[in-house]
Amino acid sequence: MITTPLPKHADIVIIGGGIIGCSTAYHLAKNHKANIVLLERDRLTSGSTWHAAGLVGQLRSSASITQLLKYSVELYKNLDQETGLNTGWKMTGCLRLATNAERWIEYKRLATTAQSFGLEMSLIIPDEVKSMWPLLNTKDLIGASWLPTDGQANPSDIAQSLAKGARMHGAQIIENIRVKHFEIVENWIKKISTTSGDITCEKVVVCAGQWTRQIAELAGVSVPLQPVKHQYIITEAIEGVHADLPTLRDPDKRTYYKEEVGGLVMGGYEPNPIPWITDNLPDDFAFQLFDDDWGHFEQHMTAAIERIPALEKTGIKKMINGAESFTPDGNFILGRAPERNNLYVGAGFNAFGIASAGGAGWVLADWVHAGKAPMDLWVADIRRFSEHHRDKHWTCERTLEAYGKHYSIAFPQEEYDSGRPLLTSPLYSRLKELGAVLGSKLGWERANWFAPEGIEPKDVYSMTSPNWTPYVAAEHKATRVRVALFDQTSFAKFELHGLDAKALLDRLCANDVRVPEGRGVYTQMLNARGGIECDVTVMHLENGYYRIITGTGFRTHDKSWIHDHLRECIKNVGVTFKDVTEDYSVLAFMGPKSRDILQSLSNISLANDDLPFGHIKRVKIAGHDVDLYRVTYVGELGFELHCSIRDTAAIFDALMRADKEKNIKLAGYRAIESLRLEKFYRAWGTDITPNDTPFEAGLGWAVKLSKNIDFIGRAHLEKISKAPLKKKLCCFTLEKKNITLVSRETILRNGKVVGYLTSGGYGFTVDQPIGFGYVRNAEGISEDYLTSGDYELIVAQEKIKANLHLKAVYDPKNTRIFT
């Protein structure tokens, strides 16, 4: 029975009373004084919160997510003082064990990342591990990482404390009530029908754990998550186990441990996980578990006894076999759903929901209140998914692979294998036959590199020397001296046209896109803080059509950003906006010999005076129409061939036949990465994000402040344009060549931490490791400040002398781009 009557209206309705919903309600009520009603289908914590293991770790590969987890720890430390309800928080610290060289390199990198993100983390030897955890068998250890501020907590106690805090600040929480239907008017949810009546609202936040998927579906929203059965045991008391024992992760054995009433909680992440159902979950599944599955758990038990021999003779109190929600990429899901104007999601926490809940509730509350993300949360943004994630069976298959990799070594550039191929270019089969080693980006198969004849076309991952390095180097060098052909059909492509198209682009774009037909413009789209939300090219084609090109992985994000502002900016429906990604292919033809080969096929002159940089011409190649765009992302004379998807193969074949002197080198995305680093070309999501302004990113030249044209973010940029910058994106090189940069390496200026790398790799032309990163100084950044310092990078715990550059390290004097 419900204990509180359902009101007729609330500003914000939160659906789900687990730890995420309670945290979101707490922060909305406390920080924003919002009129909130939280609806829980059964009782608070009845889904997965009540049986969660309760380990709280803080370090992730994203600075923003690490910030959220650090916030959680601070919240859990002090929440009981506000609410009077204990959270069970204990700062025990956490040990992570390493038993092989690749894992040890990973930990060295993680320790550097921790320093970059302001966390204390150290690496210790096996004897120190043994002294902290005497029960361990340490014979196979190389060492361990030690993060002293990690800990453990009681998930139900935290949730109840957050719920009490939410009530204290005015939130209403109603239990035993289920959502049945959403009333939607012009893409806005206006009313929610429940088992206890209707409630109108301004915004909806779905934090229903594993049930989020099916509740969101009622509103036509896709939330790609899959419930997976996860098991752990609780043992009887063990001599030598005490309340302050550090939590322990043993990833090479796929297991974790924490103290529990003098015994241990032990669980793991197996490579062969068992999903729950892919269809709708039962509404009445509350405070329930599955039957014990000792056969499946045996792999963890065997590993645990090897690590802690005392377990062999220790009794087991109980097994917990419950479902938790996991996602296809192992990151949780936050933000406003692109399908609806006022529905937000917080779900899919991949078994670190307890660690994340405090911080996730904080930023989700800010997001809901303001209608925009408070910081760069791209790694968790629901807009990172696409249409194929609506396929529950595909999502299940990919999610199970992600679950199985939970404790795997995080090798740089590692690819997923499941659910492939899904989306393919017309050249897919041809390129595979020619040695392409393919990766996947938002469902698209893309060539990462090409294996020469006699070399197995397969990635062999490594923390320092992956097998593709020499072949990527050859592709890179061929681009610089001859010509390379890249299939970039997976680019996301949108078309705009209509009477108000120019006005919309004026408002959206920071750069001046008022160019004649047959021109392209590189531009950012900014948020109100001046942060970079989209990094795109706008092509002004014939007859008033504009085509917007963006990165493969940003398709949903950028489409949603444009669509939202189309609605806001255009009062009269004078714009047609369409996703045309699958209608066109893009072949990038880059290198000093590119024009000669294209000219032999083209029906018009491609001389520099006839087709200058940034211009577009409609040409015929092999009898097919091509929009030929003079542009480059590699720093050489280059062209993009935009053509109908059905003509792609014929145009590719014509290019290959025209290459009489065998100058063309087929190349992939890993070569593009190396080439763009040498030219100091930025990448969205890493080097430029919603946290960074164009001025900070060195892209001020692409901002139209000198023009009398308003655009989103202009007011903020004008406000800061005269003030000293607090950070600046710079390029770094190392004279020591046998160093692998991957990003997040710490930047030292005169021995003090001033930032970390956002990108890293190797420049095969300059023959040096290259990285980009923001140098920060609260007192202000000037060119003199930047150039007067002595710099080092900390790479896997090693300090290495670095050289700072404010311009590209590769810039040929003859500037072939423009000739």
Disulfide bonds with the S-S distance in Angstrom:
none
